[in-house]
Each structure stands twice: as C-alpha cells, then as structure tokens.
Amino acid sequence: MNEQRAIIIGSGPAGLTAGIYLARAGFKPLLIEGMEQGGQLMTTTHVDNFPGLGKTTGPAIIKSMRDHAERLGVAFAMDQIESVVREGDRLVLKGMIDEYSAPQVLLATGASVRKTGLPGEAQYWGRGISACLHCDAAFYAGRRVVVVGDGQSAIAAKTYLERSGCIVAATLRPDQVGEFRGEGGKLAEVGGIKVDGAFLVTARIPQTDFIPGLERDENGYVVTHERVLTNIPGLFAAGDCCQPHFRQAVIAAGDGAYAAMAMIGMAR
C-alpha cells in the first residue's frame, strides 16, 4: 500500500494547481495523472485568455504548470484509479497498477466532451472544430461557423457566437452533419456548408462514476458543499468534474487552489 498525506486524482489545471499549493504547505502530495495527462486542455491548440500568458496552447500551459509542481516537490504517478473507498480514517484508492491511501484526497478528474464520432472529427479537432465557446469564439470573429448540437444549449451557443462577432451559418444536429471535411489541413465544410469553424455543443461526461457512495447530480457531476467538500469525509472535489457554470482552465485552477487551502486548513 502506497501511503501518502494527500493525494490528487487528475492532472489538469485544478489538480496541478492544488498540487502546487499543497507542496508549498509541506504536504508532499502525490498526483495520480491517469492515462490522459493534462486533461481536456491538452486538446486545445489556441489559448489567449489565460492571464499573463498571452497567445499560447493548452499543452504549453499544462507543461508549465506541471514543471512548476514538480519543482516544488509534487510526486507524480501514472495510474488509472478504479475505486475510492473510506476505510477508517483514510481513503483507499485502488488503481490498475497500485493501491494508495491518504486521509485527504482531491478529485479533479474533469469532464470529457461527448464527441460525435463522425468522419473527419478526429482529423479536424483543434483545426476548426472546438467544444469551448469561451476559449475559441474570439478567434472566429467575422468568420463563418456552424453550431453542432440541439436544444437550448445550441440556441445559447448561437447567441454567444453572434455576440462575439461570428457569422453563424447554421445550427445542425449531429445526425445532420454527415461528416467534417477539410482543405489544407483545416476544417472547410460541415453538412455541405462552407465554414471556417464548427462548435460542438454536446453533453459533457464527468469522470466520477468510479467512487461508490459519492453524491452526484442527474448528469454525474459531483455535488459539493462549501465549494469543494463532498459527502465523503476526506474527499474533496474541484474543477469540471463538479457542477461548473463556466468551464475554463483559469476557473478550474482557482478551484484547485481553494480545495488545497481547504485541505490544509482541515488537516489533522
């Protein structure tokens, strides 16, 4: 059993920021990265709203944060956690590779985008296809885009894009798209419509179902109290696996800092 003082599950902005704060407080935390290092930000090729960095990329942000955390003494482990259960005064984590335990654990596993699986989606993801309005709408001001989705979310996305200066050529359900086609390595056509970009407004899938007894809402997001506390003693949650109103890297990082400070304050 790999025993620790504090463990973080997840290597996105929330988890890495929490690691930095915990390390500075002398906790020597272990961060379990999972099989997708860096989370959803690793698929973001254009970022211009992370304070102080200017135009950059998601992978560059994650590398900088990881280097910072490692320099301060955060330990990293590559493993996929399959369950978290309370045993006495500690939480026991069972992974594919090892078992771990700690009195305090932070869940920062994020939420993945439910992709359409249509032809061309993987090829043009980040090259014209985006799932983050707040991240990428500004890059498409004055350019033609489509919204892929339905219901109120698609209507709200269309309004947001138009307010951001985008020309919304159409709103398409995934079954109306057919395929994503490109030209010169970039997206050029969706559902027979010539465009510069496409915004997916599909369901998010929070990575939370491996913890028995964890209080979640109808969509699988962790229900938190006092911002970062869960219904399981010693288990904290931060970032997009919770119930975020806005999904942004800087907000997730702030949640991670808040969670770490709560963990420090409540440590025995």
N, C-alpha and C positions, 0 to 999 in steps of 0.2 A: 504494500500500500504506500503510495506516494503522498505523504502528509505535508500540508502547507498551512501557512497562516491565512492566506487569502488566495482565491482562485478566480480567474476571469475566463468566461467561455465566450469567445468571439474576438476577432482581430480587426474589426472595423474601427471607425473613429471613436465610438463610445468605449469600446474595450481598451483601445490603446491609450486614450486619454485617462481612463481610470487607472491603468497600469502606471502611468507617469506620476499621478497624484499619490497612489499607494506606495510606490517606490520611494518617493521623496519623503514619505512619512515613516520609512524604515520597515515596511511590511514585507519587502522582498516577494512580491506576488508572482504567481505562475499564471501565464496567459496561454490558454489552450486554443490554438489557432483554427482547428477544424481543417477540412480538406480544401476550403476555398479561402485562401489567405486574403485578408483585406476587405472581404465582403463585396457588396454591390458597387462600392466606389471604384473598384478595380476595373469595372467595365465602362467607366466614364472617361471619355477621351478629351473633353473640353470643360474646364472649370475656370470661372472668372468671378466667383462670389465667395471664396474662402478668404477671410480677412487677412490682409498683409502679404498674400502670395501673388496677386495679380493673375494673369493668364497662366494656367498650369494644367495638369492632368490628374485624374483620380489616383493612378498608380504612383505618381510623384508625391502626392500628399501622404499616401499610406507609407511609402518608403521613408519619408522624412519623420513621420510620427513613430514608426517602428524603430528607426535608428535612435531617436530621442529616448524612447522607452528602454531600449537595450542598453544605451549608455548609462542610464540611471540604475540599472540592475534588474530590470524585469526579465524573468526567465520565460522562455517560450517552449511549448511542446506541440508537436503535430499529432493530433489525435481527433477522433470523432466521438464525442460524448453521446452515449446511448440512453443513459438514465441518471437521474439525480434523486437520491432519497435521503431522508433525515434519519440518522442513527445516533441516538443520544444527543450530545452537544455538538455534533459535527454533521456535515453534509458529505455523503459518499457519492462520488462520480464514477460511473463505470464507462470506460471508453473501449474502443475497438482494440487498442494496444495495451492500455494500462488502467489501473484504478487509482483514484486520487481521493483525498479528503481534506476538508478545511472547515473551520467554524463559520466562515463567511464566503459566499460565492456570489459573483455578479454574472447575471445572464445578459449577454449583449450580442445575441446571435442574429439580430436583424430580421429582415423580411425580403424574400426574393420576389422578383417580378414574375407573374404568370405570363409566360410568353405564348405566342400564338402557335408556334411550331410550323408556320407556313414557309414554303420555299423562299429563300433569299433573306429570311430574317436574321439568321446567324451571320451571314456574309456581310450584311449592311448594318449590323448592330453597332452603334457608335460611329457609323459612317452615313448618317442620315436618319437612322432610327433611334429614338430616345424614349425613355419612360419617365423622364423628370422634367416637368414643365418649368419649375422654378430654376432648374440648373441651365436649361438649354434654350428656352424661348427667345431670349435676347439675341442669340446667335442667328435667329431666323427672321428678324425684323425686316419687313419689306420683301419677304420671300414666300413662296407657295408651300403650304404644308397641308397634311391631312391628319385628322384625329381618328385613331383606330380604337373603337370601343362603343359602348352604348349606354343608354340610361342617363341619369342626372350627371354622372361623372363626366361623360363625353360632352354634355352641354356646357358644364362648367369649364372644361378644358378649352372648348372652342372660344368661350368668352374671354378666358385668361389670355389665350394666344392672340386674339384680336386686339386686346388692350395692350399687348406687348408689341404691337405693330406687325404681326404676322398676317399673311393672307391665307385664310383657311379655305381651301378649295373644296373640301368635303369632310363629312363625318361618316365613317364606314364601320359597320360591324365586322368582326374578324372574318365571318363567312362571306363577306362581300369583297374581300381583298384579293383572294386568289393566290397572288404571290407578290413579293417585293422584287422589283427589277432595278438594276443599276446601270451606270455608264461611267467609265473611267474610274472605277473603284468606289463610287459614291451612289447612294440611292437616287433614282431618277423617275421611278414610276410606281404607283401603288393603285391597284384595282383599275388599271387603264388610265389613270390620271397622272399627268406630268407634274412632279413636285420636286422640291428641294429637300423636304424632310417629312417625317412621319412621327407622331407622338402616340405611343401606346397608353391607353387609359384602361388597364385591366386590373384584376384583383391582385393584391399582394398576398404572399404566403409567409406568415411569420413562422420562424423556426423555433417552435415552443412545445411541440407535442410529445417530446421525449421525457417530460417531467411529470410523473403521476401526482395528482392532487393539486397541481398548480391552477389557481383561479385564472381563467381566460374568458374573453368575451365570445360572442357567437361567431366571430371571424378568426378566432385563435390567438388574438393579441393578449398579452399579459395584462391583467388588471392590477394596477399599482395604487398604493396608498402613500400619502405624503411624498408623492412624485416617484420614488424608487423602491418602496417596500412592497414585497409580495405577501401572500397569505402563508408562506412557508417561512418559519423563523430562520434567519441567517441567509436567506436567499433574496438578493436584490436584483432589479432589472432596469435596464437603461437602453435608450436608442429605439430603433424601428421595430423591435420585437414587442414593444409596448403599444400604447394607443396614441401614436403621434398625430397631431393635427397637420403638421408640416414635416415632411421627410427631407431633411437637409443635413449634410455632413457636419456643419458647424453646430446645429441644434443637438445632434447625437453626441458630439464631443462635449457639449455643455452638460448633457445628461450624464455622461460618463464621469465628468468632474464632480457633479453633485452626488452621484452614487458613491464615489470613492470617499468623499468627505463624510457622507453618512456612515459608511463602513468604519472609517477611522473613529468617528465620534461614538459609535456603538460597540466598538471592540472591547473585549474584556481584558 
